[in-house]
Amino acid sequence: MPEALVIVESPAKAKTIGKYLGKKYLVKASMGHVRDLPKSQMGVDIDNGFSPKYITIRGKGKILKELRDAAKKVKHVYLAADPDREGEAIAWHLAHSLDIDAQSHCRVVFNEITKQAIKEAFKHPRSINMDLVYAQQARRILDRLVGYNISPLLWKKVKKGLSAGRVQSVAVKLIIDRENEIKAFKPEEYWSITAYLSKDGQEFEAKFYGLDGQKQDLKAEDEVNVILEKIKGHPLVVKSVQKRERKRNPVSPFITSTLQQEAARKLNFKAAKTMMLAQQLYEGIDLGKEGSTGLITYMRTDSTRVSNVAKEEAAEFIKQHFGQEYVGKGSRPEKQKQKAQDAHEAIRPTSVMRDPQSVKKYLTRDQYRLYRLIWERFVASQMAPAVMDTMTVDLEANGVIFRATGSKIKFPGFMKVYIEDNDDGKQEEHRFLPELNEGEHLEAKQIEPKQHFTQPPPRYTEARLVKELEEKGIGRPSTYAPTLETIQKRGYVTLEDRRFVPTELGEIVIELMEEFFPEILDVGFTAEMERHLDEIEEGKENWQKILNDFYTEFEKRLQVADEKIQNVEIADEVADEVCEKCGRHMVYKFGRYGKFLACSGFPDCRNTKPIVKDTGVQCPKCKQGQIVERKSKRNRIFYGCNKYPHCEFVSWDKPLPRPCPKCNGLLVEKQTKKQITVKCTQCDYEETSH
């Protein structure tokens, strides 16, 4: 007979914890929050100290009854929701619903779901931390005050179904500001001159550096011609050779934002998908005889701290598999984010001995890929620095300096396991120069001048936007993924080639917000509000005072906005296509899955169609239709015949408009970050470009 009831959020978590606790504990799931503010109204009594009006979430009545019945049959009830503000709030709501004294030792927290961590946590139950609850409650109410006041204004003046929120509005503004930067950008011309050299059969490059030892930029072709004329007939003489050793330290283990960024770069995962998979790995995976096991530590964290136990285990693993020289010294301090709460450890495997290959058969493909990423990053973070041999050579021809640089890996260190990606997907190249000596004469095989133009700043990818939000102190680990989802669902931005582009609707909403609610879009104001929420969590601020300070000014702005905002007409963008059902023009609309075509005669005609792009390639199956680009419900691009459903040809790879030179078959393009491979679908023809 169970003596205690343990309540967690999910069945997967319940299963894993139940395995460690044994028969004396009954573990049940609340399925997340059981109480919340009502959706139909603001649910905040502003005049009564911003008192929230919580109600039982629809559909949770049956779950609460089961939990109440189970609680009556045991001596103790433990609330073991996730170890963050949200988890503390869930525990508090459960305590209220089940008549549990929040001051009693009913709360249990752990950073990882392992036998040792669970057993230790249940030795030290505590009361519910009301400062954490108040911080979560203040954020929830603050978002209600903004959203449930500004959104109705937008419905009335612009379009039904719109919403405004603190973090999402700032995110959209960042995207719009970047788009404006791109539009205003004026490219500037610049030139490079490359000398192609060779010694002892080894080819290398040297680039123009400057004149008479001074660095110089080449802005125009006339300047280039002067340099080319000056070096004509002169050999390149080695002027100086500098060799040095450079250390490259490993990156820290993941925090929430860096996990989302790297999963986007390396795995092409959206932030929401990354967090969903990480939640599954944290809560527990069935590992056969080992049973349900939590594979990673808690995934909502902004701390890079690692426990001594985990460091020691990692050191032992590295020593066994790579050698003692690969073990990190442990003296390098982890760089903490300035505003890191440090409540949890970094995201790491619960046991480094559980390598990705050993659990691969129990994981889905995407679970495995994310676990491997987390595991490799953590192992690398505990390894020794890489050591690089670098060489810089200056060559001179009649006062003109060319510079050649090279490097090679002397000791791979952490790079044997993991190398961080960057937003451009470019890996560092290691090319070493041949042995060169001062005074040595070299003849250039070719001197190549090349014209270039400066490029505008890139549009935000998910990874870049998360990084920007984090660096500006906007939002917290738990908010990044839902923010990116929301701004797309509302039609404020779209993703084109995996980069955010603002829509006309997004620009209109932000323009209104900038005029009437500038503080909501002020990055400094939003970051300062996050600081206030952190101080509420630490018991340094009163949550009601923070809300009152904000609302006093905000209420005045609401009244002005209601009086002054004029009704905005957003005309539908007319498409070239005509509705085949009624003959009227189709228009572009925004839906849950992005842009689509709808008949302008709605509601009389309800015809809708997906937007397709013609690839200019004839369908190889039916020989009658054309292959067009489409989007799946998950927004993934695929290619199919426009005669569907009569022809069911489909391909995930992009068809090319040229035939296979070997068999005249259909060529398709397979693209990765490192290379583009063109393959024939009918024979073994293949070509690769980097």
Beta strands, then each sheet from edge to edge (+ up, - down):
strand 1: 4-8
strand 2: 25-29
strand 3: 35-36
strand 4: 44-45
strand 5: 51-52
strand 6: 55-56
strand 7: 76-79
strand 8: 189-199
strand 9: 202-211
strand 10: 214-215
strand 11: 236-248
strand 12: 285-286
strand 13: 292-293
strand 14: 386-397
strand 15: 400-411
strand 16: 441-442
strand 17: 446-453
strand 18: 493-496
strand 19: 499-502
strand 20: 574-578
strand 21: 585-591
strand 22: 594-599
strand 23: 608-609
strand 24: 613-618
strand 25: 626-631
strand 26: 637-641
strand 27: 650-651
strand 28: 654-659
strand 29: 666-671
strand 30: 676-680
strand 31: 686-689
sheet 1: 2+ 1+ 7+
sheet 2: 3+ 6-
sheet 3: 4+ 5-
sheet 4: 10+ 9- 8+ 17-
sheet 5: 10+ 9- 15+ 14- 11+ 16-
sheet 6: 12+ 13-
sheet 7: 18+ 19-
sheet 8: 20+ 21- 22+ 23-
sheet 9: 24+ 25- 26+ 27-
sheet 10: 28+ 29- 30+ 31-
end
